[in-house]
Amino acid sequence: MERTIALIGFGEAGSTFAKAAGWEAAALAFDINPARRAAMEEAGVVACATAECALSDADIVLCLVTADAALPAAQDYAELLKPGAVWCDMNSVAPDTKRAAALVIAAAGGRYVDVAVLAPVNPARMNVPLLVSGEHAAVAEAMLRAAGFGQVHSRHDLAG
């Protein structure tokens, strides 16, 4: 993988993807729970003590936080994104929450996409079906495929 990937939230999905993909130093991870840094190191990704460390050079961000933290994560971290970074919101939240997060990411110069994870992450790992939608879906689809995801489909007509 040539691009830098950031994982925000390192629970089951983040750790599963990181272990299966072999991203290693190409991936930086941050979780508000410092105890998860050991799991990051075990998965071979760069464990960041701050969101800024993980996000400042990332081309693509996988937002894998809990549903209640999806919008706050976008609000708190949007300004840390490099211009043009793709924010993949992989959280199951209400459409209005997705729209609010999209506005925050866009206002900061990022590119928001909604990524629906269509099956359990385990055992599928990098072959979990993903449906990417929004204005930047085609770009995100290509980036996710380059990151090693094998079942990525996009819907370009579902913006906003």
Order of alpha helices (4+ residues) and beta strands (2+ residues): beta-alpha-beta-alpha-beta-alpha-beta-alpha-beta-alpha-beta-alpha-beta-alpha-beta
